[in-house]
Amino acid sequence: MKKKQQRHQKHRKYLAMKVELVNGQPKWFRISPKFFQIIITEQRLRKIHPRKMLTNCLINIPLTTYSRHNQAVIGVGRVIKMEYRAHTDTRLCVRGQFTPPEKLKKEFFLTYHYLRHDYGKLSKINIMFDLYFWRRKVKQNHLTNSFF
């Protein structure tokens, strides 16, 4: 029975995000069940496909696995795309704080204040440095998000 559950879990599809990290590496993260409900509700209300919804938005992501105290180092990545896919690692989920690139360009400190949330000192410092990097990249590449 246990093997059957493991096989089923390996093939279960989740809504996931492909996120570009500051170092340019793309990485997949699962979307948490609560965040999934918000995305689906917005999709139904606005009649937009989820793939286009958060493209180029900047989102908080765990950069390490969670410790025994349920903490991880948090950073900021850029959403490349969203799609349903088999995702065997269900522990690493994107966080619920995200912002469109236009907001980062215009209101850096308000964006930082929002994204730093209630994370630890290391995460807050990391988020600040990541946002400086992304702000420069947003300006250089004219990244936008038409959903917000």
C-alpha positions in Angstrom: 0.0 0.0 0.0 2.8 2.4 0.9 4.6 1.8 -2.4 1.3 2.5 -4.3 0.9 5.8 -2.5 4.5 6.8 -3.2 4.0 6.0 -6.9 0.8 8.0 -7.0 2.5 10.9 -5.3 5.3 10.9 -7.8 2.8 11.2 -10.7 0.5 13.8 -9.0 0.5 17.1 -10.8 0.9 20.4 -9.0 0.7 24.0 -10.2 4.3 25.0 -10.2 6.4 28.1 -11.0 9.6 28.2 -12.9 11.6 31.0 -11.2 14.8 32.6 -12.3 17.2 33.0 -9.4 19.6 35.9 -9.0 22.4 33.8 -10.4 20.4 33.2 -13.6 19.6 29.6 -12.8 16.0 28.5 -13.3 14.4 26.4 -10.6 10.9 24.9 -10.2 8.9 25.6 -7.0 5.5 24.1 -6.1 2.7 26.5 -5.4 1.2 26.0 -1.9 -2.5 25.0 -1.7 -3.6 28.4 -0.2 -1.8 30.3 -3.0 -3.2 27.9 -5.6 -6.8 28.8 -4.5 -6.0 32.5 -4.8 -4.6 32.0 -8.3 -7.6 29.9 -9.5 -10.1 32.4 -8.1 -8.3 35.3 -9.9 -8.2 33.2 -13.1 -12.0 32.7 -12.9 -12.8 36.3 -12.1 -10.5 37.9 -14.7 -10.7 35.2 -17.4 -6.9 34.9 -17.7 -4.8 31.9 -18.1 -2.6 31.2 -15.1 0.5 31.0 -17.3 0.3 34.7 -18.0 -0.8 35.8 -14.6 2.5 36.2 -12.7 5.1 36.3 -15.5 8.0 38.6 -14.7 6.6 39.2 -11.2 9.2 39.0 -8.3 8.4 36.5 -5.7 9.8 35.3 -2.4 11.3 31.8 -2.6 13.1 29.5 -0.1 16.7 29.2 -1.0 17.4 26.4 1.5 15.4 23.6 2.9 13.3 24.3 6.0 15.0 23.7 9.4 13.5 22.0 12.4 12.1 25.4 13.4 10.3 25.7 10.1 12.7 28.4 8.8 14.6 28.8 5.6 16.7 31.5 4.0 14.4 33.5 1.7 15.4 35.2 -1.5 13.6 36.9 -4.4 13.3 35.4 -7.9 11.6 36.3 -11.1 8.6 34.2 -12.3 9.3 32.8 -15.8 6.2 30.7 -16.1 3.6 28.6 -14.4 2.3 25.2 -15.4 0.9 22.0 -14.0 3.6 19.4 -13.7 4.6 16.3 -11.7 6.6 17.6 -8.8 8.1 15.1 -6.5 9.6 17.6 -4.0 6.5 19.1 -2.3 8.4 20.8 0.5 9.8 23.8 -1.4 6.9 26.2 -2.2 7.0 29.7 -3.3 6.0 32.1 -0.6 2.8 34.3 -0.8 4.6 37.7 -1.2 5.1 38.8 -4.7 5.2 42.1 -6.6 4.9 43.2 -10.3 8.2 44.6 -11.7 6.7 48.1 -12.3 6.1 48.5 -8.6 9.8 47.6 -7.8 11.0 50.1 -10.3 8.8 53.0 -8.8 8.6 52.1 -5.1 11.7 50.2 -4.0 11.5 50.7 -0.3 7.7 50.0 -0.1 8.4 46.8 -2.1 11.2 45.8 0.2 9.1 46.5 3.3 6.3 44.2 1.9 8.6 41.4 0.7 10.7 41.2 3.9 7.6 40.2 5.7 8.5 38.7 9.2 11.5 36.8 8.1 14.8 36.5 10.0 17.7 39.0 9.6 19.6 36.9 7.1 16.5 36.6 4.9 15.8 40.4 5.2 19.4 41.2 4.1 19.2 38.7 1.3 15.9 40.1 0.1 17.3 43.6 0.0 20.3 42.6 -2.1 18.1 40.5 -4.4 15.8 43.4 -4.9 18.7 45.7 -5.9 19.7 43.2 -8.5 16.2 42.7 -9.8 15.5 46.5 -9.9 18.6 47.0 -12.2 17.5 44.0 -14.4 13.9 45.3 -14.6 15.1 48.7 -15.8 17.6 47.3 -18.3 15.3 44.7 -19.8 12.0 46.7 -19.5 10.3 43.8 -17.8 6.6 44.2 -17.3 3.6 42.3 -16.2 0.3 43.1 -18.0 -1.9 41.4 -15.3 -1.5 44.0 -12.6 
